[in-house]
Amino acid sequence: MYGVSRHKNNKLAPTIGNDTFMSTLNQTILPGILKNKSYSRIALFIAVIVLFFTSFGFYPRWKQPTTEATISWDVSGYYWYLPSIFIYKDLKGQGFKDAILNKYAPTNNDFQQGMQLENGHYVMKYSSGMAIMYLPFFAVAHMVAAPLGYAADGFSPPYQFTIQLGGFLVAILGLWYLRKLLLLYYDDKVVAIALLLLALCSNYLNYAAIDCGMSHSWLFTIYVLLLLNTHYLYHDFKVKHAVRVGLLVGLATLTRPTDILSCLIPLLWGMETIGPTAIRERLQLYVRQYRLFAIALLCAAPVVFIQLVYWKYVSGHWLVYSYADQEFSWTTPHFYDYTFSYKSGWLVYTPAMVCAFVGLIPFLLQGRNKVAVVTFFALNFYVVSAWDIWWYGGRAMVQSYPVLMLPLCALVAAALNRRITTYALGIGTVCFLYYNTWITVQYHSGGLYDSECMTKSYFWRVVGRWSAPERTISLRDSTEVYEGTPMNQTLLYEADFTKDTTSQFTSNTVDERKHMLLNTVCSQTPVYAFAWSGKAGSWLRAEAEFYSTEKEWDNVKMPRFVMQIVKDNRGVPQIVKENWLRVSRLLDGGTAKTILLDMQLPEVTFDTVRIHVKTYKSDVALQVRNIKVWSFTNEGK
């Protein structure tokens, strides 16, 4: 989960006097925007202002430390080529990596940016397209770092700031040319609404303003330029447009190899059907314009060849699969999980893009370039969903949004034709705006969104809210939480530690009462069990006191408080139901706390209740005591 940094290093922050800014805005910028009453210009202006204040005001990522910095996680992997080549001159051996990981911790101190080959060399996990696009901004940072008093090591604040600024500027460039592209096919009002839906109501806001070091908004701009130049190529068949198309396809592929699918756009542009006549005419076009298509291919190939040369240099082979055990499931793509899971489903967390899906209906009836748009979208969605790490979420769809904006505009145009659908569109836009604002805030500083542990019950308990009861956090682990007043409460079991004398039962807590100590030596309490068969409508509540000197932040290592109901099946215990929660979610370092774990009993037979606490290789010692189990009923029963 993302938090707000306490760092206040403002040396690189842009400072513009309020009076000067407002004067410039009133005298030069606004008159140009309002010229000819262009609604799309106004929408673009609003989008740019929102993106600017989101990037440099709400969450200036370049100021954040360690894994929250701009150059962290995937971005550090894209970027790692540049310091390797230009600063440390060690692209193969990576002798500097440990020093950087220890100082800046962009990936929790392990080298996730690359993997070691059999020959001892390291190969970067990600291809080099982003590094090439980062290069001008890296160069500026490297020139100013030492004069500004920062380390010229590739990761100090000037580098963080210029990469953030570069991502923001590239995003603005993409929006600028997207408006030009959409105006070629749709009215000004339609384009204005579409721009606001994209920039304010979708996850594009996050990847264009906050996580703008990621590849997605950069690829978004590449796709905008590719669509625009493809349009011009089919309009006049000039060499300059073929060159641009080839370079853009090459750069997209070099950035993310799966984006070789971008070549479908110029190959299929202008086709409205896939019948025999349309296919024959398209083949005839390829023959007539073979020179232009050959030029585009010759421009794309050298760009892609950069990666092959790198692989050959570090490994001795022209092709290297650098993603280790991460693969695609081509025959069983994760369509539903990728799109609708509460963990990270694309349309669950970016519902505004449902408009693009619905817009396919009017687009197929009245849109242009149907085959290119639909084919690219279908195949791209298939590839994205086939990736086995499907929970990386809807970010992988961001670069395809320029294509999806065409059917989205078709829906907006159709909605504006009738008053009732216009009202529905307006209400929907307001709802999307609120939801996207909520999820963006919660993702980075609100605390209610957990990108790794979202569940259906937790999602519906917190969605749209700005605060929630503390116990609601337990629902991230698929547990049940009873929030009413327990009735008919009865103590069923209590684990008494006062008579235990083993080494794991000590009395060094603040009030000297005995507790059990869980650490790397002893990772689990005994399984405390007692006979009880329950009754319909009952609940069980386990409680225990916990204490640790510091907080465990790693979800995988967090200790678990577990309750099970068990049925004897011919001498073999069979778990009927199990609830558990990660204790560290509710436990702050240095403070003892009683934590509750609830379970609603199912209408099945069982005979035993079991309770235990287990740690998972955590270095944070945990003290446990006063384990109790209660039964109770709902209010009114």
LOGU-546026 format. One record per residue (C-alpha): residue in three letters; x, y, z. Coordinates in steps of 0.2 Angstrom, whole numbers, padded with zeros to 4 digits, always signed. Example, Ala and Ser with C-alpha at 12.3 -4.5 7.8 and 13.67 -1.06 7.14 Angstrom:
BEGIN
ALA+0062-0022+0039 SER+0068-0005+0036 
//
This chain:
BEGIN
MET+0000+0000+0000 TYR+0006+0017-0004 GLY+0009+0030+0010 VAL+0013+0049+0010 SER+0031+0053+0012 ARG+0038+0064+0026 HIS+0053+0070+0015 LYS+0053+0089+0012 ASN+0067+0091-0001 ASN+0060+0105-0012 LYS+0076+0110-0021 LEU+0069+0105-0038 ALA+0051+0110-0035 PRO+0044+0122-0048 THR+0040+0139-0041 ILE+0028+0151-0049 GLY+0021+0166-0041 ASN+0002+0165-0039 ASP+0000+0183-0046 THR+0011+0180-0061 PHE+0003+0163-0065 MET-0015+0170-0064 SER-0010+0185-0075 THR-0002+0174-0088 LEU-0018+0162-0087 ASN-0030+0177-0089 GLN-0020+0186-0103 THR-0013+0173-0114 ILE-0019+0155-0110 LEU-0037+0156-0107 PRO-0041+0168-0123 GLY-0032+0155-0134 ILE-0042+0140-0126 LEU-0059+0149-0128 LYS-0055+0154-0146 ASN-0069+0149-0157 LYS-0078+0141-0142 SER-0069+0125-0143 TYR-0075+0113-0130 SER-0062+0101-0133 ARG-0048+0114-0130 ILE-0057+0118-0113 ALA-0057+0100-0109 LEU-0039+0098-0114 PHE-0034+0113-0103 ILE-0044+0105-0088 ALA-0036+0089-0090 VAL-0018+0096-0091 ILE-0022+0107-0075 VAL-0028+0091-0066 LEU-0013+0081-0071 PHE-0001+0094-0066 PHE-0008+0096-0048 THR-0010+0078-0046 SER+0008+0075-0052 PHE+0017+0089-0043 GLY+0005+0093-0029 PHE-0006+0078-0023 TYR+0008+0065-0024 PRO+0025+0071-0031 ARG+0032+0054-0033 TRP+0049+0060-0036 LYS+0051+0066-0018 GLN+0046+0049-0011 PRO+0059+0037-0004 THR+0064+0019-0008 THR+0050+0009-0017 GLU+0039+0024-0018 ALA+0051+0034-0028 THR+0049+0037-0047 ILE+0063+0026-0051 SER+0058+0010-0042 TRP+0050-0007-0046 ASP+0047-0009-0064 VAL+0053+0009-0068 SER+0070+0005-0061 GLY+0071-0010-0072 TYR+0067+0000-0088 TYR+0079+0013-0082 TRP+0094+0002-0077 TYR+0102+0002-0094 LEU+0106+0021-0092 PRO+0117+0021-0077 SER+0124+0004-0082 ILE+0131+0012-0098 PHE+0134+0030-0095 ILE+0139+0031-0077 TYR+0146+0014-0071 LYS+0151+0007-0088 ASP+0146-0011-0082 LEU+0132-0017-0093 LYS+0137-0036-0091 GLY+0143-0038-0073 GLN+0132-0026-0063 GLY+0146-0023-0050 PHE+0137-0008-0044 LYS+0120-0015-0041 ASP+0122-0019-0023 ALA+0128-0002-0018 ILE+0113+0006-0027 LEU+0100-0007-0019 ASN+0107-0004-0002 LYS+0107+0015-0004 TYR+0090+0018-0013 ALA+0081+0001-0011 PRO+0070+0003-0027 THR+0065-0015-0025 ASN+0067-0020-0007 ASN+0086-0024-0009 ASP+0084-0038-0021 PHE+0089-0037-0039 GLN+0073-0038-0048 GLN+0079-0028-0063 GLY+0088-0042-0071 MET+0093-0060-0069 GLN+0110-0069-0069 LEU+0114-0080-0084 GLU+0125-0096-0084 ASN+0140-0086-0091 GLY+0139-0075-0075 HIS+0133-0060-0084 TYR+0117-0051-0080 VAL+0103-0048-0092 MET+0090-0034-0090 LYS+0072-0041-0087 TYR+0064-0027-0097 SER+0068-0022-0115 SER+0077-0006-0118 GLY+0063+0005-0126 MET+0059+0015-0111 ALA+0078+0018-0107 ILE+0080+0026-0125 MET+0065+0037-0121 TYR+0072+0042-0104 LEU+0089+0046-0111 PRO+0086+0065-0114 PHE+0079+0067-0096 PHE+0093+0056-0089 ALA+0106+0067-0098 VAL+0099+0083-0091 ALA+0099+0076-0073 HIS+0117+0070-0075 MET+0122+0087-0080 VAL+0114+0096-0065 ALA+0116+0083-0051 ALA+0133+0088-0045 PRO+0132+0107-0047 LEU+0116+0106-0037 GLY+0125+0096-0023 TYR+0118+0079-0027 ALA+0126+0062-0030 ALA+0128+0059-0049 ASP+0124+0041-0047 GLY+0109+0039-0057 PHE+0096+0038-0043 SER+0097+0054-0033 PRO+0083+0067-0033 PRO+0088+0076-0050 TYR+0086+0059-0059 GLN+0070+0055-0050 PHE+0063+0073-0054 THR+0068+0073-0073 ILE+0060+0056-0076 GLN+0044+0061-0067 LEU+0044+0077-0077 GLY+0048+0068-0093 GLY+0033+0056-0090 PHE+0022+0071-0087 LEU+0027+0080-0103 VAL+0025+0065-0114 ALA+0008+0062-0107 ILE+0003+0080-0111 LEU+0010+0077-0128 GLY-0001+0062-0130 LEU-0017+0071-0125 TRP-0013+0086-0137 TYR-0012+0074-0152 LEU-0026+0063-0146 ARG-0037+0078-0147 LYS-0031+0081-0165 LEU-0034+0063-0170 LEU-0052+0062-0163 LEU-0057+0078-0171 LEU-0054+0070-0188 TYR-0068+0058-0184 TYR-0080+0066-0171 ASP-0087+0083-0167 ASP-0079+0095-0154 LYS-0092+0092-0140 VAL-0090+0073-0142 VAL-0071+0074-0141 ALA-0072+0086-0126 ILE-0082+0073-0116 ALA-0071+0059-0121 LEU-0055+0068-0116 LEU-0063+0071-0099 LEU-0068+0053-0097 LEU-0051+0048-0101 ALA-0040+0060-0091 LEU-0051+0062-0076 CYS-0062+0046-0075 SER-0050+0032-0079 ASN-0034+0025-0073 TYR-0025+0035-0086 LEU-0025+0049-0073 ASN-0013+0039-0062 TYR-0001+0033-0075 ALA+0000+0050-0083 ALA+0002+0060-0067 ILE+0009+0049-0053 ASP+0016+0033-0060 CYS+0021+0042-0076 GLY+0038+0034-0075 MET+0029+0017-0080 SER+0029+0013-0098 HIS+0010+0014-0101 SER+0007+0033-0103 TRP+0023+0033-0114 LEU+0016+0020-0125 PHE-0001+0028-0125 THR+0008+0043-0133 ILE+0016+0032-0146 TYR+0000+0024-0150 VAL-0008+0041-0152 LEU+0006+0046-0164 LEU+0004+0030-0173 LEU-0014+0032-0176 LEU-0012+0050-0182 ASN+0002+0046-0194 THR-0007+0030-0201 HIS-0022+0041-0204 TYR-0011+0053-0214 LEU-0002+0039-0223 TYR-0018+0032-0230 HIS-0023+0050-0234 ASP-0009+0055-0245 PHE+0003+0039-0245 LYS+0019+0050-0242 VAL+0036+0043-0238 LYS+0037+0054-0222 HIS+0022+0046-0214 ALA+0028+0028-0219 VAL+0045+0032-0210 ARG+0036+0038-0194 VAL+0024+0023-0194 GLY+0039+0012-0195 LEU+0049+0020-0181 LEU+0034+0021-0170 VAL+0030+0002-0172 GLY+0048-0002-0169 LEU+0049+0009-0153 ALA+0032+0001-0146 THR+0039-0016-0149 LEU+0056-0012-0141 THR+0047-0005-0126 ARG+0036-0020-0124 PRO+0038-0034-0136 THR+0020-0039-0136 ASP+0016-0022-0143 ILE+0022-0029-0160 LEU+0003-0030-0162 SER+0004-0011-0165 CYS+0008-0016-0183 LEU-0010-0022-0186 ILE-0015-0003-0185 PRO-0006+0002-0201 LEU-0009-0015-0210 LEU-0028-0015-0207 TRP-0032+0004-0207 GLY-0046+0009-0219 MET-0054-0009-0219 GLU-0073-0009-0214 THR-0076-0028-0217 ILE-0066-0044-0219 GLY-0076-0051-0233 PRO-0067-0059-0249 THR-0069-0043-0258 ALA-0061-0032-0244 ILE-0047-0044-0242 ARG-0043-0044-0261 GLU-0043-0025-0261 ARG-0032-0024-0246 LEU-0019-0036-0255 GLN-0020-0026-0270 LEU-0016-0010-0260 TYR-0001-0019-0252 VAL+0006-0023-0270 ARG+0002-0005-0276 GLN+0010+0003-0261 TYR+0024-0010-0258 ARG+0037+0003-0257 LEU+0029+0013-0243 PHE+0026-0003-0233 ALA+0044-0009-0236 ILE+0050+0008-0230 ALA+0040+0007-0214 LEU+0047-0011-0211 LEU+0065-0005-0214 CYS+0063+0009-0202 ALA+0055-0003-0188 ALA+0068-0017-0190 PRO+0084-0007-0184 VAL+0074-0001-0169 VAL+0069-0018-0164 PHE+0087-0024-0168 ILE+0094-0014-0154 GLN+0087-0027-0141 LEU+0094-0041-0151 VAL+0111-0033-0151 TYR+0110-0031-0132 TRP+0105-0049-0129 LYS+0119-0055-0140 TYR+0132-0044-0131 VAL+0127-0050-0113 SER+0123-0068-0117 GLY+0130-0073-0133 HIS+0113-0077-0140 TRP+0102-0067-0151 LEU+0086-0071-0141 VAL+0084-0072-0122 TYR+0069-0074-0112 SER+0072-0063-0097 TYR+0056-0065-0087 ALA+0062-0082-0079 ASP+0046-0092-0074 GLN+0034-0079-0078 GLU+0024-0085-0094 PHE+0008-0084-0104 SER-0006-0096-0103 TRP-0011-0095-0122 THR-0024-0109-0121 THR-0032-0103-0105 PRO-0031-0084-0104 HIS-0037-0076-0088 PHE-0051-0066-0096 TYR-0063-0065-0081 ASP-0050-0063-0067 TYR-0040-0049-0077 THR-0056-0040-0080 PHE-0068-0043-0065 SER-0058-0049-0050 TYR-0059-0039-0035 LYS-0041-0041-0032 SER-0036-0030-0048 GLY-0049-0032-0061 TRP-0047-0019-0075 LEU-0066-0014-0076 VAL-0069-0016-0057 TYR-0056-0002-0054 THR-0058+0008-0071 PRO-0077+0006-0074 ALA-0077+0021-0086 MET-0069+0010-0099 VAL-0085+0000-0100 CYS-0090+0015-0111 ALA-0078+0009-0124 PHE-0085-0009-0124 VAL-0103-0002-0125 GLY-0097+0010-0139 LEU-0092-0005-0150 ILE-0111-0006-0154 PRO-0113+0011-0162 PHE-0095+0010-0168 LEU-0098-0005-0178 LEU-0113+0003-0186 GLN-0106+0020-0190 GLY-0088+0020-0186 ARG-0073+0020-0198 ASN-0058+0008-0198 LYS-0068-0005-0190 VAL-0056-0020-0194 ALA-0041-0012-0187 VAL-0049-0006-0171 VAL-0058-0021-0167 THR-0044-0033-0172 PHE-0031-0024-0162 PHE-0042-0023-0147 ALA-0047-0041-0147 LEU-0029-0048-0149 ASN-0022-0035-0137 PHE-0035-0040-0124 TYR-0031-0058-0127 VAL-0012-0056-0125 VAL-0014-0045-0109 SER-0026-0058-0101 ALA-0015-0073-0105 TRP-0001-0066-0095 ASP+0000-0078-0079 ILE+0003-0063-0068 TRP-0014-0057-0072 TRP-0016-0047-0055 TYR-0004-0034-0062 GLY-0021-0025-0066 GLY-0028-0014-0079 ARG-0012-0004-0081 ALA-0008-0015-0096 MET-0023-0008-0105 VAL-0018+0010-0104 GLN-0008+0010-0120 SER-0022+0004-0130 TYR-0034+0018-0124 PRO-0030+0029-0140 VAL-0038+0014-0150 LEU-0052+0012-0138 MET-0056+0031-0138 LEU-0064+0028-0155 PRO-0078+0017-0150 LEU-0080+0027-0134 CYS-0082+0043-0144 ALA-0095+0033-0154 LEU-0105+0030-0138 VAL-0104+0048-0133 ALA-0110+0054-0150 ALA-0125+0042-0149 ALA-0129+0047-0132 LEU-0129+0066-0136 ASN-0143+0062-0149 ARG-0156+0060-0136 ARG-0160+0070-0120 ILE-0162+0055-0109 THR-0146+0047-0114 THR-0137+0064-0113 TYR-0143+0065-0094 ALA-0138+0047-0091 LEU-0120+0051-0099 GLY-0119+0066-0087 ILE-0124+0056-0072 GLY-0112+0042-0077 THR-0097+0054-0079 VAL-0100+0062-0062 CYS-0100+0045-0054 PHE-0085+0039-0064 LEU-0076+0055-0058 TYR-0080+0052-0040 TYR-0075+0034-0041 ASN-0058+0037-0050 THR-0054+0051-0038 TRP-0058+0040-0023 ILE-0047+0025-0030 THR-0033+0037-0034 VAL-0032+0044-0017 GLN-0034+0028-0008 TYR-0021+0019-0019 HIS-0008+0032-0014 SER-0012+0039+0003 GLY-0030+0035+0009 GLY-0026+0018+0016 LEU-0042+0009+0011 TYR-0035+0001-0005 ASP-0023-0013-0004 SER-0017-0018-0021 GLU-0012-0036-0015 CYS-0026-0041-0004 MET-0043-0035-0010 THR-0058-0046-0008 LYS-0076-0045-0013 SER-0082-0042+0005 TYR-0069-0029+0009 PHE-0072-0020-0008 TRP-0090-0018-0005 ARG-0088-0013+0013 VAL-0076+0002+0009 VAL-0080+0007-0009 GLY-0083+0026-0011 ARG-0080+0029+0008 TRP-0066+0040+0015 SER-0065+0030+0032 ALA-0070+0013+0039 PRO-0070+0005+0056 GLU-0053-0003+0059 ARG-0059-0021+0060 THR-0065-0019+0042 ILE-0046-0022+0037 SER-0049-0040+0042 LEU-0060-0043+0027 ARG-0044-0041+0016 ASP-0041-0059+0021 SER-0058-0066+0016 THR-0064-0067+0034 GLU-0081-0062+0042 VAL-0083-0047+0054 TYR-0098-0046+0065 GLU-0101-0027+0068 GLY-0117-0028+0079 THR-0119-0031+0097 PRO-0116-0050+0102 MET-0130-0058+0111 ASN-0130-0073+0122 GLN-0111-0072+0123 THR-0103-0088+0131 LEU-0085-0091+0135 LEU-0081-0108+0127 TYR-0062-0110+0129 GLU-0047-0101+0137 ALA-0029-0105+0134 ASP-0020-0102+0151 PHE-0002-0098+0149 THR+0001-0095+0168 LYS+0007-0113+0171 ASP+0017-0116+0156 THR+0036-0117+0159 THR+0044-0120+0142 SER+0056-0108+0135 GLN+0044-0101+0123 PHE+0032-0095+0137 THR+0041-0080+0145 SER+0036-0065+0155 ASN+0045-0051+0148 THR+0031-0040+0142 VAL+0027-0023+0149 ASP+0015-0030+0163 GLU+0025-0046+0166 ARG+0011-0058+0162 LYS+0016-0074+0153 HIS+0015-0075+0134 MET+0021-0086+0120 LEU+0035-0079+0109 LEU+0034-0083+0091 ASN+0050-0080+0081 THR+0062-0088+0068 VAL+0065-0102+0080 CYS+0047-0106+0085 SER+0035-0101+0071 GLN+0018-0107+0078 THR+0008-0109+0094 PRO+0001-0126+0099 VAL-0016-0130+0090 TYR-0028-0127+0104 ALA-0043-0138+0101 PHE-0059-0141+0111 ALA-0075-0151+0107 TRP-0090-0141+0103 SER-0104-0144+0090 GLY-0112-0127+0089 LYS-0129-0123+0084 ALA-0138-0114+0069 GLY-0137-0095+0069 SER-0122-0095+0080 TRP-0106-0086+0078 LEU-0089-0090+0085 ARG-0077-0076+0091 ALA-0058-0080+0095 GLU-0048-0066+0103 ALA-0030-0065+0109 GLU-0018-0051+0114 PHE-0003-0048+0103 TYR+0012-0037+0105 SER+0028-0034+0094 THR+0041-0021+0095 GLU+0039-0016+0077 LYS+0027-0019+0063 GLU+0028-0032+0049 TRP+0024-0024+0032 ASP+0027-0039+0021 ASN+0010-0047+0017 VAL+0018-0064+0014 LYS+0027-0064+0031 MET+0013-0057+0042 PRO+0008-0069+0056 ARG-0009-0077+0054 PHE-0023-0079+0068 VAL-0032-0095+0062 MET-0049-0103+0068 GLN-0056-0119+0061 ILE-0071-0130+0064 VAL-0068-0148+0061 LYS-0077-0164+0058 ASP-0071-0181+0062 ASN-0072-0192+0046 ARG-0069-0210+0051 GLY-0054-0205+0062 VAL-0047-0191+0050 PRO-0050-0173+0054 GLN-0059-0164+0040 ILE-0059-0145+0040 VAL-0077-0139+0038 LYS-0073-0120+0038 GLU-0058-0109+0041 ASN-0056-0091+0044 TRP-0040-0081+0047 LEU-0033-0064+0047 ARG-0015-0056+0046 VAL-0012-0050+0063 SER+0000-0036+0058 ARG-0013-0027+0048 LEU-0021-0022+0065 LEU-0005-0022+0076 ASP+0007-0007+0077 GLY+0024-0009+0084 GLY+0026-0006+0102 THR+0008-0007+0107 ALA-0001-0022+0114 LYS-0018-0025+0106 THR-0033-0037+0108 ILE-0038-0044+0091 LEU-0054-0052+0086 LEU-0057-0066+0073 ASP-0076-0070+0069 MET-0084-0084+0060 GLN-0102-0087+0056 LEU-0106-0105+0058 PRO-0113-0114+0043 GLU-0127-0126+0043 VAL-0117-0142+0043 THR-0111-0153+0057 PHE-0094-0152+0065 ASP-0088-0157+0082 THR-0072-0148+0086 VAL-0065-0130+0086 ARG-0047-0127+0083 ILE-0037-0111+0085 HIS-0018-0106+0083 VAL-0006-0092+0077 LYS+0007-0095+0065 THR+0021-0084+0058 TYR+0029-0086+0040 LYS+0048-0083+0041 SER+0045-0065+0048 ASP+0060-0057+0057 VAL+0048-0048+0068 ALA+0045-0057+0085 LEU+0027-0058+0090 GLN+0020-0061+0108 VAL+0004-0070+0110 ARG-0007-0072+0126 ASN-0024-0074+0133 ILE-0032-0084+0118 LYS-0051-0086+0121 VAL-0065-0092+0111 TRP-0083-0086+0113 SER-0100-0091+0105 PHE-0114-0078+0103 THR-0129-0075+0092 ASN-0135-0060+0081 GLU-0145-0046+0088 GLY-0163-0050+0090 LYS-0160-0069+0091 
//
